[in-house]
Amino acid sequence: MAGVLYTIAIILGIIIIYVLVNTLRLKKAVTNLTQDQFIQGYRKAQLIDVREVKEFEAGHILGARNIPSTQLRQRYKEIRPDLPVYLYCQNSGRSARAALFLKKKGYDHVYQLQGGFKTWTGKVKTKA
């Protein structure tokens, strides 16, 4: 019985360490911006919505381009590395992972909307 508990404790410890390391890697890859900070800079940057097409069509930030996170590995070269990249998704999870991927590919100025699209109160475009 003690051996089983010991094994479970080791597995839980590994999972906790994995989550902490991933969280730290994601925080290093992207700079979180408040909505006000995001608004100040996104017109001079590449604004990328990494949500899926249906989410994008239901409503997106005015001027955003849709490159779903599921297609980013094939389409990242559509994003210029010499310009700032402003990312957002619904909550911030997908955009943080997209930022980590772009950092690995040499993109240095990657930002994300803190809280994601669900917190956005600015201008929105929807497909009629």
N, CA, C and O atoms as a printed pandas DataFrame, in Angstrom:
     atom_number atom_name residue_name chain_id  residue_number  x_coord  y_coord  z_coord
0              1         N          MET        A               1    0.827   -1.199    0.000
1              2        CA          MET        A               1    0.000    0.000    0.000
2              3         C          MET        A               1    0.870    1.261    0.000
3              4         O          MET        A               1    0.592    2.223   -0.716
4              5         N          ALA        A               2    1.936    1.235    0.824
5              6        CA          ALA        A               2    2.818    2.398    0.898
6              7         C          ALA        A               2    3.515    2.632   -0.441
7              8         O          ALA        A               2    3.764    3.776   -0.818
8              9         N          GLY        A               3    3.829    1.558   -1.156
9             10        CA          GLY        A               3    4.475    1.675   -2.460
10            11         C          GLY        A               3    3.580    2.367   -3.484
11            12         O          GLY        A               3    4.053    3.156   -4.303
12            13         N          VAL        A               4    2.290    2.066   -3.430
13            14        CA          VAL        A               4    1.329    2.684   -4.346
14            15         C          VAL        A               4    1.222    4.175   -4.050
15            16         O          VAL        A               4    1.230    4.991   -4.972
16            17         N          LEU        A               5    1.124    4.535   -2.779
17            18        CA          LEU        A               5    1.044    5.946   -2.386
18            19         C          LEU        A               5    2.306    6.702   -2.788
19            20         O          LEU        A               5    2.242    7.845   -3.239
20            21         N          TYR        A               6    3.435    6.056   -2.621
21            22        CA          TYR        A               6    4.712    6.656   -3.010
22            23         C          TYR        A               6    4.747    6.921   -4.517
23            24         O          TYR        A               6    5.179    7.988   -4.953
24            25         N          THR        A               7    4.295    5.955   -5.304
25            26        CA          THR        A               7    4.254    6.098   -6.765
26            27         C          THR        A               7    3.318    7.231   -7.170
27            28         O          THR        A               7    3.657    8.030   -8.043
28            29         N          ILE        A               8    2.145    7.308   -6.546
29            30        CA          ILE        A               8    1.191    8.387   -6.837
30            31         C          ILE        A               8    1.798    9.746   -6.497
31            32         O          ILE        A               8    1.642   10.703   -7.255
32            33         N          ALA        A               9    2.485    9.832   -5.364
33            34        CA          ALA        A               9    3.118   11.089   -4.959
34            35         C          ALA        A               9    4.181   11.523   -5.971
35            36         O          ALA        A               9    4.289   12.708   -6.286
36            37         N          ILE        A              10    4.956   10.579   -6.472
37            38        CA          ILE        A              10    5.982   10.895   -7.477
38            39         C          ILE        A              10    5.330   11.390   -8.768
39            40         O          ILE        A              10    5.785   12.369   -9.360
40            41         N          ILE        A              11    4.274   10.720   -9.201
41            42        CA          ILE        A              11    3.581   11.117  -10.434
42            43         C          ILE        A              11    2.986   12.513  -10.281
43            44         O          ILE        A              11    3.107   13.340  -11.185
44            45         N          LEU        A              12    2.350   12.780   -9.153
45            46        CA          LEU        A              12    1.794   14.117   -8.908
46            47         C          LEU        A              12    2.888   15.182   -8.893
47            48         O          LEU        A              12    2.708   16.273   -9.433
48            49         N          GLY        A              13    4.008   14.862   -8.279
49            50        CA          GLY        A              13    5.138   15.797   -8.246
50            51         C          GLY        A              13    5.639   16.119   -9.644
51            52         O          GLY        A              13    5.933   17.276   -9.944
52            53         N          ILE        A              14    5.740   15.115  -10.496
53            54        CA          ILE        A              14    6.192   15.313  -11.882
54            55         C          ILE        A              14    5.199   16.190  -12.638
55            56         O          ILE        A              14    5.596   17.083  -13.388
56            57         N          ILE        A              15    3.912   15.935  -12.440
57            58        CA          ILE        A              15    2.882   16.729  -13.119
58            59         C          ILE        A              15    2.959   18.192  -12.676
59            60         O          ILE        A              15    2.877   19.094  -13.509
60            61         N          ILE        A              16    3.113   18.430  -11.391
61            62        CA          ILE        A              16    3.198   19.796  -10.870
62            63         C          ILE        A              16    4.420   20.510  -11.437
63            64         O          ILE        A              16    4.323   21.671  -11.835
64            65         N          ILE        A              17    5.549   19.847  -11.478
65            66        CA          ILE        A              17    6.773   20.442  -12.030
66            67         C          ILE        A              17    6.580   20.755  -13.511
67            68         O          ILE        A              17    6.982   21.822  -13.975
68            69         N          TYR        A              18    5.973   19.840  -14.250
69            70        CA          TYR        A              18    5.714   20.046  -15.678
70            71         C          TYR        A              18    4.846   21.283  -15.902
71            72         O          TYR        A              18    5.153   22.107  -16.763
72            73         N          VAL        A              19    3.768   21.418  -15.134
73            74        CA          VAL        A              19    2.869   22.567  -15.274
74            75         C          VAL        A              19    3.602   23.863  -14.950
75            76         O          VAL        A              19    3.443   24.851  -15.667
76            77         N          LEU        A              20    4.395   23.879  -13.894
77            78        CA          LEU        A              20    5.141   25.086  -13.514
78            79         C          LEU        A              20    6.156   25.490  -14.588
79            80         O          LEU        A              20    6.268   26.669  -14.922
80            81         N          VAL        A              21    6.885   24.526  -15.123
81            82        CA          VAL        A              21    7.874   24.814  -16.162
82            83         C          VAL        A              21    7.185   25.366  -17.410
83            84         O          VAL        A              21    7.661   26.336  -17.999
84            85         N          ASN        A              22    6.071   24.758  -17.816
85            86        CA          ASN        A              22    5.343   25.249  -18.982
86            87         C          ASN        A              22    4.810   26.655  -18.769
87            88         O          ASN        A              22    4.870   27.486  -19.675
88            89         N          THR        A              23    4.294   26.924  -17.592
89            90        CA          THR        A              23    3.782   28.255  -17.278
90            91         C          THR        A              23    4.891   29.292  -17.374
91            92         O          THR        A              23    4.685   30.365  -17.941
92            93         N          LEU        A              24    6.047   28.990  -16.835
93            94        CA          LEU        A              24    7.173   29.928  -16.906
94            95         C          LEU        A              24    7.637   30.141  -18.345
95            96         O          LEU        A              24    7.963   31.266  -18.724
96            97         N          ARG        A              25    7.671   29.082  -19.153
97            98        CA          ARG        A              25    8.073   29.204  -20.561
98            99         C          ARG        A              25    7.097   30.094  -21.318
99           100         O          ARG        A              25    7.518   30.930  -22.117
100          101         N          LEU        A              26    5.805   29.928  -21.078
101          102        CA          LEU        A              26    4.797   30.734  -21.767
102          103         C          LEU        A              26    4.902   32.202  -21.356
103          104         O          LEU        A              26    4.755   33.092  -22.194
104          105         N          LYS        A              27    5.157   32.459  -20.069
105          106        CA          LYS        A              27    5.281   33.845  -19.614
106          107         C          LYS        A              27    6.487   34.536  -20.236
107          108         O          LYS        A              27    6.434   35.733  -20.518
108          109         N          LYS        A              28    7.575   33.797  -20.455
109          110        CA          LYS        A              28    8.770   34.375  -21.073
110          111         C          LYS        A              28    8.559   34.654  -22.553
111          112         O          LYS        A              28    9.166   35.573  -23.103
112          113         N          ALA        A              29    7.706   33.870  -23.204
113          114        CA          ALA        A              29    7.523   33.971  -24.653
114          115         C          ALA        A              29    6.685   35.158  -25.063
115          116         O          ALA        A              29    6.828   35.652  -26.182
116          117         N          VAL        A              30    5.827   35.625  -24.203
117          118        CA          VAL        A              30    4.865   36.643  -24.619
118          119         C          VAL        A              30    4.727   37.719  -23.560
119          120         O          VAL        A              30    4.834   37.457  -22.362
120          121         N          THR        A              31    4.485   38.937  -24.027
121          122        CA          THR        A              31    4.204   40.051  -23.129
122          123         C          THR        A              31    2.698   40.258  -23.111
123          124         O          THR        A              31    2.088   40.493  -24.155
124          125         N          ASN        A              32    2.102   40.174  -21.939
125          126        CA          ASN        A              32    0.674   40.422  -21.797
126          127         C          ASN        A              32    0.409   41.915  -21.811
127          128         O          ASN        A              32    1.107   42.681  -21.147
128          129         N          LEU        A              33   -0.594   42.327  -22.563
129          130        CA          LEU        A              33   -0.978   43.728  -22.630
130          131         C          LEU        A              33   -2.422   43.892  -22.177
131          132         O          LEU        A              33   -3.280   43.075  -22.511
132          133         N          THR        A              34   -2.686   44.946  -21.419
133          134        CA          THR        A              34   -4.062   45.274  -21.077
134          135         C          THR        A              34   -4.753   45.736  -22.354
135          136         O          THR        A              34   -4.096   45.981  -23.366
136          137         N          GLN        A              35   -6.060   45.852  -22.309
137          138        CA          GLN        A              35   -6.775   46.290  -23.504
138          139         C          GLN        A              35   -6.292   47.670  -23.952
139          140         O          GLN        A              35   -6.132   47.901  -25.150
140          141         N          ASP        A              36   -6.061   48.580  -23.023
141          142        CA          ASP        A              36   -5.585   49.923  -23.389
142          143         C          ASP        A              36   -4.220   49.869  -24.062
143          144         O          ASP        A              36   -4.002   50.539  -25.072
144          145         N          GLN        A              37   -3.302   49.083  -23.517
145          146        CA          GLN        A              37   -1.976   48.930  -24.123
146          147         C          GLN        A              37   -2.092   48.283  -25.501
147          148         O          GLN        A              37   -1.394   48.670  -26.438
148          149         N          PHE        A              38   -2.971   47.302  -25.615
149          150        CA          PHE        A              38   -3.196   46.593  -26.877
150          151         C          PHE        A              38   -3.700   47.572  -27.936
151          152         O          PHE        A              38   -3.215   47.570  -29.068
152          153         N          ILE        A              39   -4.662   48.400  -27.572
153          154        CA          ILE        A              39   -5.241   49.383  -28.498
154          155         C          ILE        A              39   -4.184   50.383  -28.960
155          156         O          ILE        A              39   -4.177   50.783  -30.124
156          157         N          GLN        A              40   -3.299   50.786  -28.063
157          158        CA          GLN        A              40   -2.260   51.764  -28.413
158          159         C          GLN        A              40   -1.325   51.257  -29.500
159          160         O          GLN        A              40   -0.827   52.051  -30.298
160          161         N          GLY        A              41   -1.074   49.946  -29.550
161          162        CA          GLY        A              41   -0.066   49.443  -30.472
162          163         C          GLY        A              41   -0.532   48.563  -31.611
163          164         O          GLY        A              41    0.225   48.351  -32.558
164          165         N          TYR        A              42   -1.743   48.043  -31.560
165          166        CA          TYR        A              42   -2.092   47.007  -32.546
166          167         C          TYR        A              42   -2.255   47.525  -33.968
167          168         O          TYR        A              42   -2.163   46.736  -34.909
168          169         N          ARG        A              43   -2.490   48.805  -34.160
169          170        CA          ARG        A              43   -2.621   49.331  -35.529
170          171         C          ARG        A              43   -1.269   49.392  -36.251
171          172         O          ARG        A              43   -1.217   49.413  -37.481
172          173         N          LYS        A              44   -0.189   49.421  -35.484
173          174        CA          LYS        A              44    1.157   49.461  -36.067
174          175         C          LYS        A              44    1.785   48.068  -36.095
175          176         O          LYS        A              44    2.960   47.912  -36.426
176          177         N          ALA        A              45    0.995   47.071  -35.749
177          178        CA          ALA        A              45    1.510   45.701  -35.650
178          179         C          ALA        A              45    0.676   44.784  -36.532
179          180         O          ALA        A              45   -0.278   45.206  -37.185
180          181         N          GLN        A              46    1.065   43.527  -36.530
181          182        CA          GLN        A              46    0.289   42.486  -37.211
182          183         C          GLN        A              46   -0.661   41.902  -36.181
183          184         O          GLN        A              46   -0.228   41.273  -35.216
184          185         N          LEU        A              47   -1.935   42.106  -36.381
185          186        CA          LEU        A              47   -2.955   41.646  -35.439
186          187         C          LEU        A              47   -3.465   40.285  -35.899
187          188         O          LEU        A              47   -4.096   40.167  -36.950
188          189         N          ILE        A              48   -3.181   39.255  -35.094
189          190        CA          ILE        A              48   -3.500   37.884  -35.470
190          191         C          ILE        A              48   -4.456   37.263  -34.453
191          192         O          ILE        A              48   -4.178   37.225  -33.254
192          193         N          ASP        A              49   -5.579   36.783  -34.961
193          194        CA          ASP        A              49   -6.552   36.040  -34.162
194          195         C          ASP        A              49   -6.252   34.562  -34.381
195          196         O          ASP        A              49   -6.358   34.069  -35.504
196          197         N          VAL        A              50   -5.880   33.854  -33.323
197          198        CA          VAL        A              50   -5.498   32.448  -33.465
198          199         C          VAL        A              50   -6.646   31.486  -33.152
199          200         O          VAL        A              50   -6.438   30.282  -33.001
200          201         N          ARG        A              51   -7.850   32.033  -33.057
201          202        CA          ARG        A              51   -9.019   31.167  -32.842
202          203         C          ARG        A              51   -9.391   30.486  -34.157
203          204         O          ARG        A              51   -8.899   30.859  -35.221
204          205         N          GLU        A              52  -10.256   29.494  -34.072
205          206        CA          GLU        A              52  -10.698   28.779  -35.256
206          207         C          GLU        A              52  -11.597   29.670  -36.114
207          208         O          GLU        A              52  -12.139   30.664  -35.630
208          209         N          VAL        A              53  -11.752   29.308  -37.384
209          210        CA          VAL        A              53  -12.475   30.125  -38.361
210          211         C          VAL        A              53  -13.890   30.479  -37.891
211          212         O          VAL        A              53  -14.306   31.631  -38.014
212          213         N          LYS        A              54  -14.622   29.520  -37.365
213          214        CA          LYS        A              54  -15.996   29.792  -36.918
214          215         C          LYS        A              54  -16.028   30.814  -35.791
215          216         O          LYS        A              54  -16.911   31.670  -35.754
216          217         N          GLU        A              55  -15.069   30.731  -34.872
217          218        CA          GLU        A              55  -14.990   31.715  -33.788
218          219         C          GLU        A              55  -14.688   33.099  -34.353
219          220         O          GLU        A              55  -15.287   34.095  -33.948
220          221         N          PHE        A              56  -13.752   33.141  -35.295
221          222        CA          PHE        A              56  -13.356   34.400  -35.935
222          223         C          PHE        A              56  -14.547   35.031  -36.647
223          224         O          PHE        A              56  -14.792   36.230  -36.506
224          225         N          GLU        A              57  -15.282   34.238  -37.405
225          226        CA          GLU        A              57  -16.422   34.754  -38.164
226          227         C          GLU        A              57  -17.554   35.228  -37.256
227          228         O          GLU        A              57  -18.318   36.118  -37.628
228          229         N          ALA        A              58  -17.663   34.639  -36.075
229          230        CA          ALA        A              58  -18.703   35.048  -35.125
230          231         C          ALA        A              58  -18.422   36.440  -34.566
231          232         O          ALA        A              58  -19.335   37.109  -34.080
232          233         N          GLY        A              59  -17.172   36.878  -34.630
233          234        CA          GLY        A              59  -16.791   38.204  -34.147
234          235         C          GLY        A              59  -15.311   38.267  -33.870
235          236         O          GLY        A              59  -14.750   37.372  -33.238
236          237         N          HIS        A              60  -14.673   39.331  -34.345
237          238        CA          HIS        A              60  -13.235   39.491  -34.118
238          239         C          HIS        A              60  -12.890   40.974  -34.025
239          240         O          HIS        A              60  -13.685   41.834  -34.404
240          241         N          ILE        A              61  -11.711   41.256  -33.521
241          242        CA          ILE        A              61  -11.244   42.636  -33.403
242          243         C          ILE        A              61  -11.064   43.199  -34.804
243          244         O          ILE        A              61  -10.486   42.560  -35.683
244          245         N          LEU        A              62  -11.571   44.405  -34.990
245          246        CA          LEU        A              62  -11.498   45.068  -36.284
246          247         C          LEU        A              62  -10.053   45.141  -36.763
247          248         O          LEU        A              62   -9.190   45.649  -36.048
248          249         N          GLY        A              63   -9.782   44.638  -37.961
249          250        CA          GLY        A              63   -8.445   44.663  -38.540
250          251         C          GLY        A              63   -7.631   43.400  -38.316
251          252         O          GLY        A              63   -6.500   43.298  -38.793
252          253         N          ALA        A              64   -8.193   42.440  -37.596
253          254        CA          ALA        A              64   -7.457   41.201  -37.306
254          255         C          ALA        A              64   -7.456   40.264  -38.503
255          256         O          ALA        A              64   -8.381   40.246  -39.315
256          257         N          ARG        A              65   -6.393   39.493  -38.580
257          258        CA          ARG        A              65   -6.252   38.442  -39.583
258          259         C          ARG        A              65   -6.366   37.112  -38.853
259          260         O          ARG        A              65   -5.852   36.971  -37.743
260          261         N          ASN        A              66   -7.021   36.151  -39.452
261          262        CA          ASN        A              66   -7.227   34.862  -38.803
262          263         C          ASN        A              66   -6.196   33.840  -39.272
263          264         O          ASN        A              66   -6.160   33.462  -40.443
264          265         N          ILE        A              67   -5.361   33.402  -38.333
265          266        CA          ILE        A              67   -4.467   32.263  -38.557
266          267         C          ILE        A              67   -4.685   31.350  -37.355
267          268         O          ILE        A              67   -4.042   31.520  -36.319
268          269         N          PRO        A              68   -5.599   30.372  -37.493
269          270        CA          PRO        A              68   -5.899   29.489  -36.363
270          271         C          PRO        A              68   -4.643   28.805  -35.815
271          272         O          PRO        A              68   -3.736   28.451  -36.567
272          273         N          SER        A              69   -4.610   28.630  -34.512
273          274        CA          SER        A              69   -3.445   28.004  -33.882
274          275         C          SER        A              69   -3.193   26.608  -34.453
275          276         O          SER        A              69   -2.054   26.142  -34.475
276          277         N          THR        A              70   -4.249   25.943  -34.914
277          278        CA          THR        A              70   -4.099   24.607  -35.498
278          279         C          THR        A              70   -3.403   24.647  -36.857
279          280         O          THR        A              70   -2.940   23.614  -37.341
280          281         N          GLN        A              71   -3.323   25.827  -37.480
281          282        CA          GLN        A              71   -2.672   25.977  -38.787
282          283         C          GLN        A              71   -1.356   26.760  -38.704
283          284         O          GLN        A              71   -0.679   26.956  -39.713
284          285         N          LEU        A              72   -1.005   27.197  -37.511
285          286        CA          LEU        A              72    0.150   28.097  -37.362
286          287         C          LEU        A              72    1.456   27.477  -37.847
287          288         O          LEU        A              72    2.272   28.173  -38.450
288          289         N          ARG        A              73    1.670   26.208  -37.604
289          290        CA          ARG        A              73    2.923   25.563  -38.035
290          291         C          ARG        A              73    3.099   25.621  -39.543
291          292         O          ARG        A              73    4.226   25.717  -40.030
292          293         N          GLN        A              74    2.003   25.565  -40.287
293          294        CA          GLN        A              74    2.081   25.630  -41.751
294          295         C          GLN        A              74    2.064   27.067  -42.267
295          296         O          GLN        A              74    2.565   27.330  -43.360
296          297         N          ARG        A              75    1.498   28.001  -41.504
297          298        CA          ARG        A              75    1.253   29.343  -42.022
298          299         C          ARG        A              75    2.062   30.455  -41.353
299          300         O          ARG        A              75    1.884   31.623  -41.696
300          301         N          TYR        A              76    2.945   30.125  -40.409
301          302        CA          TYR        A              76    3.639   31.175  -39.659
302          303         C          TYR        A              76    4.456   32.109  -40.544
303          304         O          TYR        A              76    4.698   33.254  -40.161
304          305         N          LYS        A              77    4.889   31.648  -41.721
305          306        CA          LYS        A              77    5.683   32.500  -42.606
306          307         C          LYS        A              77    4.865   33.632  -43.214
307          308         O          LYS        A              77    5.427   34.539  -43.827
308          309         N          GLU        A              78    3.538   33.589  -43.050
309          310        CA          GLU        A              78    2.685   34.698  -43.479
310          311         C          GLU        A              78    2.836   35.898  -42.543
311          312         O          GLU        A              78    2.388   36.999  -42.862
312          313         N          ILE        A              79    3.461   35.685  -41.403
313          314        CA          ILE        A              79    3.655   36.733  -40.396
314          315         C          ILE        A              79    5.082   37.249  -40.511
315          316         O          ILE        A              79    6.035   36.472  -40.452
316          317         N          ARG        A              80    5.227   38.549  -40.673
317          318        CA          ARG        A              80    6.566   39.130  -40.819
318          319         C          ARG        A              80    7.301   39.160  -39.473
319          320         O          ARG        A              80    6.749   39.641  -38.484
320          321         N          PRO        A              81    8.535   38.654  -39.425
321          322        CA          PRO        A              81    9.285   38.648  -38.165
322          323         C          PRO        A              81    9.848   40.018  -37.778
323          324         O          PRO        A              81   10.252   40.213  -36.632
324          325         N          ASP        A              82    9.882   40.970  -38.720
325          326        CA          ASP        A              82   10.464   42.279  -38.437
326          327         C          ASP        A              82    9.449   43.281  -37.862
327          328         O          ASP        A              82    9.818   44.404  -37.519
328          329         N          LEU        A              83    8.196   42.887  -37.758
329          330        CA          LEU        A              83    7.155   43.754  -37.195
330          331         C          LEU        A              83    6.591   43.131  -35.924
331          332         O          LEU        A              83    6.605   41.909  -35.772
332          333         N          PRO        A              84    6.091   43.968  -35.005
333          334        CA          PRO        A              84    5.462   43.408  -33.801
334          335         C          PRO        A              84    4.260   42.532  -34.165
335          336         O          PRO        A              84    3.554   42.795  -35.139
336          337         N          VAL        A              85    4.048   41.499  -33.371
337          338        CA          VAL        A              85    2.926   40.585  -33.580
338          339         C          VAL        A              85    2.022   40.678  -32.352
339          340         O          VAL        A              85    2.457   40.437  -31.226
340          341         N          TYR        A              86    0.764   41.029  -32.586
341          342        CA          TYR        A              86   -0.234   41.103  -31.521
342          343         C          TYR        A              86   -1.185   39.922  -31.712
343          344         O          TYR        A              86   -1.880   39.824  -32.724
344          345         N          LEU        A              87   -1.202   39.038  -30.731
345          346        CA          LEU        A              87   -2.014   37.826  -30.794
346          347         C          LEU        A              87   -3.174   37.899  -29.815
347          348         O          LEU        A              87   -3.099   38.561  -28.779
348          349         N          TYR        A              88   -4.235   37.213  -30.163
349          350        CA          TYR        A              88   -5.292   36.988  -29.189
350          351         C          TYR        A              88   -6.076   35.736  -29.559
351          352         O          TYR        A              88   -6.112   35.317  -30.716
352          353         N          CYS        A              89   -6.694   35.159  -28.551
353          354        CA          CYS        A              89   -7.603   34.031  -28.730
354          355         C          CYS        A              89   -8.792   34.305  -27.819
355          356         O          CYS        A              89   -9.030   35.458  -27.458
356          357         N          GLN        A              90   -9.525   33.300  -27.447
357          358        CA          GLN        A              90  -10.707   33.536  -26.621
358          359         C          GLN        A              90  -10.328   33.896  -25.188
359          360         O          GLN        A              90  -10.900   34.820  -24.609
360          361         N          ASN        A              91   -9.360   33.166  -24.609
361          362        CA          ASN        A              91   -9.021   33.354  -23.195
362          363         C          ASN        A              91   -7.568   33.716  -22.928
363          364         O          ASN        A              91   -7.287   34.290  -21.875
364          365         N          SER        A              92   -6.654   33.425  -23.793
365          366        CA          SER        A              92   -5.207   33.666  -23.699
366          367         C          SER        A              92   -4.366   32.405  -23.769
367          368         O          SER        A              92   -3.150   32.493  -23.946
368          369         N          GLY        A              93   -4.969   31.246  -23.637
369          370        CA          GLY        A              93   -4.204   30.000  -23.655
370          371         C          GLY        A              93   -3.594   29.691  -25.012
371          372         O          GLY        A              93   -2.396   29.427  -25.108
372          373         N          ARG        A              94   -4.399   29.722  -26.051
373          374        CA          ARG        A              94   -3.902   29.409  -27.400
374          375         C          ARG        A              94   -2.922   30.471  -27.881
375          376         O          ARG        A              94   -1.926   30.155  -28.532
376          377         N          SER        A              95   -3.207   31.727  -27.561
377          378        CA          SER        A              95   -2.292   32.779  -28.024
378          379         C          SER        A              95   -0.943   32.686  -27.307
379          380         O          SER        A              95    0.086   33.009  -27.899
380          381         N          ALA        A              96   -0.930   32.259  -26.063
381          382        CA          ALA        A              96    0.337   32.081  -25.347
382          383         C          ALA        A              96    1.153   30.956  -25.982
383          384         O          ALA        A              96    2.365   31.088  -26.153
384          385         N          ARG        A              97    0.492   29.852  -26.332
385          386        CA          ARG        A              97    1.200   28.747  -26.997
386          387         C          ARG        A              97    1.669   29.171  -28.391
387          388         O          ARG        A              97    2.756   28.786  -28.822
388          389         N          ALA        A              98    0.862   29.956  -29.091
389          390        CA          ALA        A              98    1.267   30.465  -30.407
390          391         C          ALA        A              98    2.481   31.371  -30.266
391          392         O          ALA        A              98    3.390   31.326  -31.095
392          393         N          ALA        A              99    2.500   32.187  -29.232
393          394        CA          ALA        A              99    3.631   33.083  -28.986
394          395         C          ALA        A              99    4.905   32.287  -28.737
395          396         O          ALA        A              99    5.967   32.640  -29.250
396          397         N          LEU        A             100    4.807   31.225  -27.959
397          398        CA          LEU        A             100    5.965   30.379  -27.684
398          399         C          LEU        A             100    6.499   29.786  -28.985
399          400         O          LEU        A             100    7.710   29.761  -29.204
400          401         N          PHE        A             101    5.610   29.314  -29.839
401          402        CA          PHE        A             101    6.011   28.766  -31.134
402          403         C          PHE        A             101    6.716   29.842  -31.971
403          404         O          PHE        A             101    7.777   29.585  -32.540
404          405         N          LEU        A             102    6.133   31.037  -32.046
405          406        CA          LEU        A             102    6.733   32.114  -32.851
406          407         C          LEU        A             102    8.091   32.531  -32.296
407          408         O          LEU        A             102    9.011   32.812  -33.066
408          409         N          LYS        A             103    8.230   32.575  -30.970
409          410        CA          LYS        A             103    9.530   32.906  -30.361
410          411         C          LYS        A             103   10.593   31.905  -30.807
411          412         O          LYS        A             103   11.721   32.286  -31.121
412          413         N          LYS        A             104   10.228   30.626  -30.833
413          414        CA          LYS        A             104   11.170   29.592  -31.265
414          415         C          LYS        A             104   11.564   29.774  -32.725
415          416         O          LYS        A             104   12.653   29.369  -33.132
416          417         N          LYS        A             105   10.686   30.378  -33.509
417          418        CA          LYS        A             105   10.951   30.608  -34.930
418          419         C          LYS        A             105   11.643   31.952  -35.176
419          420         O          LYS        A             105   11.855   32.329  -36.329
420          421         N          GLY        A             106   11.996   32.673  -34.120
421          422        CA          GLY        A             106   12.778   33.895  -34.277
422          423         C          GLY        A             106   12.006   35.201  -34.223
423          424         O          GLY        A             106   12.564   36.255  -34.526
424          425         N          TYR        A             107   10.750   35.157  -33.849
425          426        CA          TYR        A             107    9.954   36.385  -33.708
426          427         C          TYR        A             107   10.236   36.966  -32.326
427          428         O          TYR        A             107   10.043   36.296  -31.312
428          429         N          ASP        A             108   10.697   38.228  -32.293
429          430        CA          ASP        A             108   11.116   38.809  -31.021
430          431         C          ASP        A             108   10.062   39.670  -30.331
431          432         O          ASP        A             108   10.057   39.773  -29.104
432          433         N          HIS        A             109    9.185   40.279  -31.091
433          434        CA          HIS        A             109    8.216   41.218  -30.515
434          435         C          HIS        A             109    6.814   40.638  -30.614
435          436         O          HIS        A             109    6.052   40.947  -31.531
436          437         N          VAL        A             110    6.491   39.774  -29.626
437          438        CA          VAL        A             110    5.217   39.075  -29.618
438          439         C          VAL        A             110    4.446   39.489  -28.358
439          440         O          VAL        A             110    4.964   39.425  -27.243
440          441         N          TYR        A             111    3.212   39.909  -28.564
441          442        CA          TYR        A             111    2.364   40.398  -27.478
442          443         C          TYR        A             111    1.014   39.700  -27.558
443          444         O          TYR        A             111    0.601   39.241  -28.623
444          445         N          GLN        A             112    0.331   39.626  -26.415
445          446        CA          GLN        A             112   -1.011   39.048  -26.434
446          447         C          GLN        A             112   -1.956   39.889  -25.592
447          448         O          GLN        A             112   -1.550   40.559  -24.643
448          449         N          LEU        A             113   -3.218   39.834  -25.962
449          450        CA          LEU        A             113   -4.269   40.533  -25.232
450          451         C          LEU        A             113   -4.558   39.779  -23.941
451          452         O          LEU        A             113   -4.997   38.630  -23.963
452          453         N          GLN        A             114   -4.308   40.434  -22.835
453          454        CA          GLN        A             114   -4.543   39.830  -21.521
454          455         C          GLN        A             114   -6.036   39.529  -21.369
455          456         O          GLN        A             114   -6.873   40.416  -21.538
456          457         N          GLY        A             115   -6.358   38.294  -21.054
457          458        CA          GLY        A             115   -7.751   37.901  -20.880
458          459         C          GLY        A             115   -8.435   37.459  -22.164
459          460         O          GLY        A             115   -9.506   36.856  -22.116
460          461         N          GLY        A             116   -7.830   37.752  -23.311
461          462        CA          GLY        A             116   -8.360   37.307  -24.588
462          463         C          GLY        A             116   -9.565   38.083  -25.077
463          464         O          GLY        A             116   -9.953   39.101  -24.504
464          465         N          PHE        A             117  -10.142   37.578  -26.144
465          466        CA          PHE        A             117  -11.265   38.238  -26.817
466          467         C          PHE        A             117  -12.484   38.365  -25.906
467          468         O          PHE        A             117  -13.270   39.302  -26.046
468          469         N          LYS        A             118  -12.639   37.442  -24.992
469          470        CA          LYS        A             118  -13.821   37.484  -24.114
470          471         C          LYS        A             118  -13.838   38.749  -23.253
471          472         O          LYS        A             118  -14.899   39.155  -22.780
472          473         N          THR        A             119  -12.675   39.375  -23.043
473          474        CA          THR        A             119  -12.620   40.593  -22.228
474          475         C          THR        A             119  -12.611   41.866  -23.087
475          476         O          THR        A             119  -12.659   42.972  -22.549
476          477         N          TRP        A             120  -12.552   41.717  -24.394
477          478        CA          TRP        A             120  -12.437   42.850  -25.322
478          479         C          TRP        A             120  -13.725   43.668  -25.346
479          480         O          TRP        A             120  -14.816   43.115  -25.484
480          481         N          THR        A             121  -13.592   44.980  -25.212
481          482        CA          THR        A             121  -14.757   45.866  -25.266
482          483         C          THR        A             121  -14.629   46.885  -26.403
483          484         O          THR        A             121  -15.476   47.766  -26.550
484          485         N          GLY        A             122  -13.574   46.761  -27.199
485          486        CA          GLY        A             122  -13.352   47.672  -28.326
486          487         C          GLY        A             122  -14.178   47.286  -29.545
487          488         O          GLY        A             122  -15.129   46.510  -29.447
488          489         N          LYS        A             123  -13.800   47.839  -30.699
489          490        CA          LYS        A             123  -14.541   47.600  -31.933
490          491         C          LYS        A             123  -14.406   46.141  -32.372
491          492         O          LYS        A             123  -13.338   45.534  -32.288
492          493         N          VAL        A             124  -15.533   45.608  -32.843
493          494        CA          VAL        A             124  -15.616   44.213  -33.267
494          495         C          VAL        A             124  -16.285   44.157  -34.629
495          496         O          VAL        A             124  -17.211   44.912  -34.924
496          497         N          LYS        A             125  -15.792   43.242  -35.449
497          498        CA          LYS        A             125  -16.424   43.008  -36.741
498          499         C          LYS        A             125  -17.007   41.601  -36.732
499          500         O          LYS        A             125  -16.367   40.655  -36.273
500          501         N          THR        A             126  -18.214   41.477  -37.237
501          502        CA          THR        A             126  -18.845   40.163  -37.341
502          503         C          THR        A             126  -19.213   39.924  -38.800
503          504         O          THR        A             126  -19.447   40.863  -39.561
504          505         N          LYS        A             127  -19.259   38.684  -39.162
505          506        CA          LYS        A             127  -19.640   38.329  -40.530
506          507         C          LYS        A             127  -21.163   38.301  -40.598
507          508         O          LYS        A             127  -21.815   37.600  -39.824
508          509         N          ALA        A             128  -21.715   39.056  -41.517
509          510        CA          ALA        A             128  -23.190   39.168  -41.608
510          511         C          ALA        A             128  -23.821   37.918  -42.161
511          512         O          ALA        A             128  -25.043   37.853  -42.299
